[in-house]
Amino acid sequence: MESIMTESGLGSEPEPSPLDLSFTNTEIAFSSKSNSELKNTYRLFKLMNNSRLVSIGSVLTLWAVKLRIPFINYLIKKTIFSQFCGGENLLDCQTTIDRLYDYNTLTILDYGAEGKSDEEDLDAVLEENMRALEMAASNNSVPIVSVKITGLVDNEVLENLQKNGSLSTPDQVKYDRLLERMYALCEKANELRVGIFIDAEESWIQKPIDTLALELMKEYNKDFCVVYNTYQMYRHDKLAQLMQDHVWAMGENVVFGAKMVRGAYLEKENERAVELGYKSPIQPDKASTDRDFNAALKYCIENYQTISSCCASHNLESNRYQAELINDKNLDKTHPHLNFSQLYGMSDYITFNLADAGYNVAKYVPYGSVREVMPYLIRRAQENTSITGDMSRELSLIDKEMKRRGI
Ligand SMILES: Cc1cc2nc3c(=O)[nH]c(=O)nc-3n(C[C@H](O)[C@H](O)[C@H](O)COP(=O)(O)OP(=O)(O)OC[C@H]3O[C@@H](n4cnc5c(N)ncnc54)[C@H](O)[C@@H]3O)c2cc1C
């Protein structure tokens, strides 16, 4: 919406309307869940609250899957898999996609494969990502596909490139294959008008990912945002990098695509820094991460004409803050550059209340065989172990909704 400020400076900004959004409406938050689904979610979150159970269970489950113990896949599928995954393949995901769309919520497809190194496996991941793009193009509720570079190249190649600045001949061949795969994906995404989120990884392999993401933006973000890079605000250097990359994108005359997260590898990052004796790239405390995350949201919303962004978070205050920024500036909340996202199975009270109020919000929907998504599922179980803060809020809201329904 245009400002009504006159040239002489007379006149005034329109009064922002009060935020038309409540995150405590449990009827809206859980309307997509039947009574039995709600009860199952409650039981699962309660179980995951037990940290001993989660750490022992994670190890045992990984072994059981590896050893193909009978019924283990069935057990996982009935519990943690159905909570956090859309299905084993794209066809399975259609039901989830349709169900989310019934509640005004979009889907970001996320094939669960990671940490592959065999070239045949990497090609198979490429093919799956291609199919996901086609699936996205045939559903108007799937605007984006998430891509993990670590599923498309041996991680060691990225690590060597970052460490040495150049590659041995065999590594260069592997890296060239990664380039071919990423260009093929972006070419197809551009043709089909589907976006690609490039996930962020550990700091010791992130630099080549950042460089490649910008190279792809330059090629494909000319009139539509195909490529988004991910910025982890638990790193003390990333707010500055986000701004610098935006300035660069404006110079190149391309749309800047930015997905903002806090960051998933906190302990691993700090432990490695101590072990190898370098300064950790991680912020000194949570408050610093929160400050930079919200500053990044503000920067992106203020520059929304040249930045297509996504607040990818389960933090209530950050989601509320982005909604307030959009509201205070009287922006069209359906503008394609203004986005929110949460992981499937988590923070439904944020997602469905944002969707009900008309904001662009999507669930990240991971899919893949039980074996492929196990590392992802274990991360989710561990993340939900400390049922404090936002997680305890979710659990208490589920409890409130169960009482409201009398179940
Ligand atoms: C849609 C979506 C996509 C995602 N994609 C990625 C991705 O590509 N790459 C990736 O790394 N992560 C990704 N994540 C995970 C994300 O980085 C966070 O781990 C997770 O969302 C928790 O952060 P939060 O903003 O939801 O909220 P909160 O629960 O408020 O924040 C927890 C986070 O704060 C940070 N933190 C906690 N303690 C400290 C401390 N002492 N010092 C500094 N920082 C601290 C950590 O990052 C921690 O994960 C994604 C999350 C979502 C919702």
The ligand as a MOL file (V3000), in Angstrom:
LIG
                    3D

  0  0  0     0  0            999 V3000
M  V30 BEGIN CTAB
M  V30 COUNTS 53 58 0 0 0
M  V30 BEGIN ATOM
M  V30 1 C 10.6460 -24.3080 8.1290 0
M  V30 2 C 11.9660 -24.5180 8.7920 0
M  V30 3 C 13.1040 -24.7530 8.0200 0
M  V30 4 C 14.3430 -24.9350 8.6530 0
M  V30 5 N 15.4690 -25.0850 7.8850 0
M  V30 6 C 16.6880 -25.1220 8.4880 0
M  V30 7 C 17.8980 -25.1150 7.7380 0
M  V30 8 O 17.8880 -25.0950 6.5060 0
M  V30 9 N 19.0750 -25.1470 8.4120 0
M  V30 10 C 19.1520 -25.1230 9.7840 0
M  V30 11 O 20.2480 -25.0940 10.3470 0
M  V30 12 N 18.0140 -25.1400 10.5210 0
M  V30 13 C 16.7990 -25.1380 9.9120 0
M  V30 14 N 15.6640 -25.1070 10.6810 0
M  V30 15 C 15.7640 -25.3260 12.1520 0
M  V30 16 C 16.0390 -24.0070 12.8800 0
M  V30 17 O 17.3460 -23.5860 12.5540 0
M  V30 18 C 15.9520 -24.1170 14.4150 0
M  V30 19 O 16.7900 -25.1260 14.8830 0
M  V30 20 C 14.5990 -24.3940 14.9710 0
M  V30 21 O 13.5860 -23.8730 14.1850 0
M  V30 22 C 14.5030 -23.7800 16.3750 0
M  V30 23 O 14.5570 -22.3780 16.3320 0
M  V30 24 P 13.2520 -21.4710 16.4260 0
M  V30 25 O 13.4370 -20.2000 15.6730 0
M  V30 26 O 12.1200 -22.2950 15.9920 0
M  V30 27 O 12.9990 -21.0650 17.9280 0
M  V30 28 P 13.6160 -21.0950 19.3630 0
M  V30 29 O 13.1320 -22.3570 19.9990 0
M  V30 30 O 13.2740 -19.8160 19.9920 0
M  V30 31 O 15.1750 -21.1370 19.2200 0
M  V30 32 C 15.9930 -22.2260 19.4520 0
M  V30 33 C 17.2470 -21.9330 18.6850 0
M  V30 34 O 17.9150 -20.7990 19.2370 0
M  V30 35 C 19.3210 -20.9390 19.0820 0
M  V30 36 N 19.9390 -20.9750 20.4140 0
M  V30 37 C 19.5340 -21.6870 21.4920 0
M  V30 38 N 20.3730 -21.5050 22.5330 0
M  V30 39 C 21.3300 -20.6600 22.1090 0
M  V30 40 C 22.4900 -20.1000 22.7280 0
M  V30 41 N 22.8350 -20.3860 23.9840 0
M  V30 42 N 23.2690 -19.2710 21.9920 0
M  V30 43 C 22.9470 -18.9630 20.7230 0
M  V30 44 N 21.8510 -19.4580 20.0800 0
M  V30 45 C 21.0530 -20.2930 20.7660 0
M  V30 46 C 19.5290 -22.2700 18.3470 0
M  V30 47 O 19.5960 -21.9940 16.9810 0
M  V30 48 C 18.2750 -23.0560 18.6800 0
M  V30 49 O 17.9700 -24.0320 17.7090 0
M  V30 50 C 14.4280 -24.9170 10.0690 0
M  V30 51 C 13.2810 -24.6740 10.8330 0
M  V30 52 C 12.0700 -24.4630 10.2230 0
M  V30 53 C 10.8720 -24.1710 11.0830 0
M  V30 END ATOM
M  V30 BEGIN BOND
M  V30 1 1 1 2
M  V30 2 1 2 3
M  V30 3 2 2 52
M  V30 4 2 3 4
M  V30 5 1 4 5
M  V30 6 1 4 50
M  V30 7 2 5 6
M  V30 8 1 6 7
M  V30 9 1 6 13
M  V30 10 2 7 8
M  V30 11 1 7 9
M  V30 12 1 9 10
M  V30 13 2 10 11
M  V30 14 1 10 12
M  V30 15 2 12 13
M  V30 16 1 13 14
M  V30 17 1 14 15
M  V30 18 1 14 50
M  V30 19 1 15 16
M  V30 20 1 16 17
M  V30 21 1 16 18
M  V30 22 1 18 19
M  V30 23 1 18 20
M  V30 24 1 20 21
M  V30 25 1 20 22
M  V30 26 1 22 23
M  V30 27 1 23 24
M  V30 28 2 24 25
M  V30 29 1 24 26
M  V30 30 1 24 27
M  V30 31 1 27 28
M  V30 32 2 28 29
M  V30 33 1 28 30
M  V30 34 1 28 31
M  V30 35 1 31 32
M  V30 36 1 32 33
M  V30 37 1 33 34
M  V30 38 1 33 48
M  V30 39 1 34 35
M  V30 40 1 35 36
M  V30 41 1 35 46
M  V30 42 1 36 37
M  V30 43 1 36 45
M  V30 44 2 37 38
M  V30 45 1 38 39
M  V30 46 1 39 40
M  V30 47 2 39 45
M  V30 48 1 40 41
M  V30 49 2 40 42
M  V30 50 1 42 43
M  V30 51 2 43 44
M  V30 52 1 44 45
M  V30 53 1 46 47
M  V30 54 1 46 48
M  V30 55 1 48 49
M  V30 56 2 50 51
M  V30 57 1 51 52
M  V30 58 1 52 53
M  V30 END BOND
M  V30 END CTAB
M  END
